[in-house]
């Protein structure tokens, strides 16, 4: 009887500690960073109070304007339930990013969470800049920003962009 009570009191301690350590590791591994550097001078991410250091140009795909100012900005909201973006939209975004990068401006592309709309735009830009396929460009982005996951509609748009 005494042995069982000792086991019942001592077993939960190491098990609880192991679970806590695993959850702590998982939380850190899954931590959503507000922005990610994709390549020199190009960031992608979520809406923030301040853009990444050195940012001179911003593409904002959120429903609200940014609270900060930079040298060049493009506010092009893609709203839930609104019109779906099309090839003309992607061309405008890619042209703006390309112009800013050619001018030497560090560029930040963001939406609310930095997982869907902004990822679609930077993937299209990387396809344009490097001549990559949709899947190669998206894999590159996801390697650096694992939470990147364009929805099926935006994946179809990127397939159109590739053609």
C-alpha positions in Angstrom: 0.0 0.0 0.0 2.7 2.5 1.0 4.6 1.7 -2.2 1.6 2.5 -4.3 1.1 5.9 -2.6 4.8 6.8 -3.2 4.4 5.9 -6.9 1.1 7.9 -7.2 2.8 10.9 -5.6 6.1 10.8 -7.4 5.2 9.6 -10.9 3.3 12.7 -11.9 6.3 15.0 -11.2 8.6 13.7 -13.9 5.8 13.2 -16.4 4.5 16.7 -15.7 8.0 18.1 -16.1 8.4 16.3 -19.4 5.1 17.5 -20.7 5.9 21.0 -19.7 9.3 20.9 -21.5 7.7 19.4 -24.6 5.0 22.1 -24.7 7.6 24.9 -24.1 9.8 23.5 -27.0 6.7 23.2 -29.2 5.6 26.8 -28.5 9.0 28.1 -29.4 9.3 26.0 -32.5 5.9 27.2 -33.7 6.3 30.8 -32.6 4.9 33.1 -35.3 7.4 35.8 -36.1 5.9 39.1 -37.2 8.2 39.2 -40.3 10.8 37.2 -42.1 13.7 38.2 -44.3 13.4 36.3 -47.6 16.4 37.7 -49.3 18.5 40.8 -48.9 16.1 43.8 -48.9 12.8 41.8 -49.0 10.7 41.0 -46.0 7.2 39.4 -45.7 5.0 39.3 -42.6 2.1 40.5 -40.7 0.7 43.9 -39.7 3.1 45.5 -37.2 3.5 48.8 -35.4 6.9 49.3 -36.9 8.3 47.7 -40.1 11.5 45.7 -40.2 14.7 47.9 -39.6 15.7 49.8 -42.6 12.4 49.5 -44.5 11.9 52.2 -47.1 8.9 50.7 -49.0 5.8 48.8 -47.9 3.1 46.9 -49.6 0.1 46.7 -47.3 -2.6 44.2 -48.2 -4.7 44.8 -44.9 -8.0 46.4 -44.6 -6.5 49.3 -42.5 -3.6 51.7 -43.3 -0.3 51.4 -41.6 0.4 53.8 -38.6 3.9 54.5 -39.8 5.3 56.2 -42.9 8.0 55.1 -45.3 9.5 56.6 -48.5 7.2 54.5 -50.8 4.0 52.7 -49.9 1.2 50.9 -51.7 -2.0 50.1 -49.8 -4.0 47.6 -51.7 -6.4 45.9 -49.3 -7.6 42.4 -50.1 -10.7 42.0 -48.0 -12.4 38.8 -46.8 -15.5 38.3 -49.0 -14.4 41.0 -51.4 -13.3 40.6 -55.0 -10.6 38.0 -55.5 -7.2 39.3 -56.7 -6.4 38.7 -60.3 -3.4 38.8 -62.7 -3.6 42.6 -63.0 -3.4 42.9 -59.2 -0.4 40.6 -59.1 1.3 42.6 -61.9 0.8 45.9 -60.0 2.2 44.4 -56.8 5.2 42.8 -58.6 5.9 46.0 -60.6 5.9 48.1 -57.4 8.2 45.7 -55.5 10.6 45.4 -58.4 10.7 49.2 -58.8 11.5 49.7 -55.1 14.1 47.0 -55.0 15.8 48.3 -58.1 15.9 51.7 -56.3 17.7 50.0 -53.4 14.8 50.3 -51.0 14.3 47.6 -48.4 10.7 46.4 -49.0 8.2 44.9 -46.6 5.1 43.1 -47.9 2.5 42.4 -45.3 -1.1 41.3 -44.7 -2.8 40.7 -41.3 -1.1 37.4 -40.4 1.7 37.1 -43.0 0.6 33.7 -44.1 -1.6 34.0 -47.1 -2.0 37.2 -49.1 1.5 38.7 -48.6 3.0 35.3 -49.2 1.2 35.1 -52.5 2.5 38.5 -53.6 6.2 37.8 -52.7 5.9 34.3 -54.3 4.8 36.0 -57.5 7.6 38.5 -57.2 10.2 35.7 -56.7 8.8 33.8 -59.7 9.2 37.0 -61.8 12.7 37.9 -60.5 14.3 34.5 -60.6 12.2 32.8 -63.3 11.2 30.2 -60.7 8.1 28.0 -60.9 5.3 28.5 -58.5 6.2 25.5 -56.4 9.9 26.4 -56.3 9.2 30.0 -55.2 6.6 28.9 -52.6 9.0 26.3 -51.2 11.7 28.9 -50.9 9.3 31.2 -49.0 8.0 28.3 -46.8 11.5 27.3 -45.9 12.1 30.7 -44.4 8.5 31.3 -43.2 7.0 27.9 -42.3 3.5 29.3 -41.6 3.2 30.6 -45.2 0.2 28.9 -46.8 -1.7 30.6 -49.6 -5.3 29.4 -49.8 -6.5 27.4 -52.8 -7.8 30.5 -54.7 -4.5 32.2 -54.4 -2.6 29.0 -55.4 -4.7 28.9 -58.6 -3.8 32.6 -59.2 -0.1 31.8 -58.8 -0.6 28.9 -61.3 -2.1 31.4 -63.7 0.8 33.8 -63.0 3.3 31.0 -63.8 1.7 30.4 -67.2 
